[in-house]
Amino acid sequence: MRIIAGIARGHPLKAARTRDLRPTSDLVRGAIFDIVGPYFTAETRVLDLYAGTGALGIEALSRGAGWADFVEKNTRCCAALRENLEHTGFNGSARVHCKPVHQALHLLTRPYGLVFLDPPYAQALDATIFETLVQVELVQQESLVVVEHASRNPVLPAYGKLRLIKERQHGDTSISMFVVEGEHSG
């Protein structure tokens, strides 16, 4: 597994050995960034939930995002993620929060332009995470929430104010993209 584009292109990423970790493949990561590329700039703040190796957030930093927060509860994954940030030179542009997602969401501040949500494949998507993102104002009108999930665990067309705008399938992996519904949206 490696960074596929940007200033850290080609850098390998370490992965902790845990049975729950299924890193995003280079192919799926490439597909995600083909779609989200226009949605972020150097000022974009990125939130990588269930970060694992940090591949999605580090890829965003490599491609020009300004800041990334990583949330991962497994301490071995957190250690590998910190090493990945150090190795790629992004440790000054990121912070690792080694705690459960629900706990971290209440501690984070300021909205994010791009949120990655990649829960363990064996786990069904927790709808309360969407509600919390909106409730604690971590997403706003311009935010994009990207969910990577098993195709056998489909998503709903909307979760509160977040509505599905695009969905792609790559093998047994689905990528679903959500935006915050505007006040005047249908």
N, C-alpha and C positions, 0 to 999 in steps of 0.2 A: 504494500500500500504506500502510495506516494502522493505528494501535491502535484496536480496535473497542469496547473497554469499559473501565471503571474510571477512575481519576483522570487518566490520560493519553489518554483517549478522543479520537479525532480527530487526534492527532498523526501527521503523515506520517513514514514511515521511509525512509531512504536505502538504496540497494542499489548495491554495487560492480558494475561491468560485468565480469562473468566468464562464460565459457560454461558452467561447471558449476553456477552458482547458479540455483536455481528456488525463489524465495520461496514460503512457504506462503500460499495465497490467503486472503482475509478469510473466505470461506465455510467453508473447511476449518478454519481457526483457530477460528471460531465453533463449529463442530461439536465440535472437540477440547475446548474450554472448557465446552461444555454438559455434557460427560461428566465432565471432571476437576474441575469447580467444587467439589463436596463434598469432594474429596481434599486441599485445601490451605487453610491459614490464614495469619495474619500471621507465624507462626513457621516456616512452610515454607521450606526451602532448595530451590532449583531448580537443576538442571544442564541446560544446553542444549548438546547435542553436535552437531557439524556446524552451528554456529549461523547461519552466513550473515549475514543482516541482524540477527539476534537477535529476530525478530518473536515467536517463541513465548515466550522467556524474558521479554522486555519486556512482553508481554501478561500474563504471570503476575504480574510486579511491579505492573503497573497495576491488576490485580484483587486485590492485597493480599498477595502472597507477600512474605516478609521479606528474602530474599537470592537472588541468582542468579549462578552462574558460567557463563560462556560459553566454549566451546571451538571454535576455528575456525583452520585452518592457513593460509588465504589471507590474506596481509598487507593486501591492498586491502579485503577483507571485514572484517577486524579494525578497520581505520581507520574504515570506514563504521559499524560496530557501535558503536565508541566515540563517534562523533558522535551516533548514535541515542540512546545512553544519556545523553549530555550534554543533548541537545535535549529529552528526555522528563523530565529531572530525576532519573534513577535511577543516575547514575554513583556515588553514595555507597552504593548498595545492591547493587553488582555488581562483578564483575571479569572482564576478558577475558583468556583464555589463548590466545595466538596460537601454537599448536603442534598437531601431529597428535593425534588423539583418543587413540590407544594410549599415547602419551607422557604426555599430560595426566592420564589416569586414574590413573597411578602417582604423580602429584604432588599430587593433590587429597586432602583429608582430611575427616573427618566425613561422616555419611550425608546423603543428600538425600531429601526426601519425594516429589519429582516430578522425573523425568528425561525429557527430550525427546531422541529419537534420530531425526534426519532426514538420513540419508546421501544423497549425490547419487543421483538417479534412475537413472543409467546403471550404478550400482554395486549389486551384490547385497549383501544384509545380511551383515555379518561377525559370525558367532556368537560369536567370542572376546570381543567387546565385552560381551556379556551375562555371560559367565564372569568377566571382569575386574571388572565392576561388583560382583558378589557377592564375589569373592575379596578385593578390597581394601576391602570393607565400605562401599561408597558407597551401597548400597541395603540396606534392612532390612525387617522384616515389614510396616511401614505404607507402604512406598514404592510408588509407581506409576511404571512405565516406559511411556512413550507412544512408539510407533514410527510415523512417517509414511513410507510407502514406495509405490512403484509397485505397482498391483494385479497386474501381471504377475510380480512378485517376491514370492510369498506367504511368510508366516512359518510356522514350526513351532508346534505347540501348546505346546511348552516348550523352554527353553534352560537346561539345568541346573536350578537352583532357581527360575528365573523361569518362570511359567506364564501362558499366554494366558487372559484373562478376558472380553475383549470385542473385537469387530472391527466396523468400519463402513467402507463404501465410498462415496466421493464422486467420480464420474467415474472417471478412471484413477488416483486416489489412494486408498489404503487407510490406515486408522488402526487400529493394533493395540495393545491395552493389556495389560500384564503386571504381575503382582505376585509378590513373593517367596513361595514355597511354605512354609507353616508346618511345623514338626516333625511335627505330627499331621495334616497334610493327606493326603487320599486319593491 
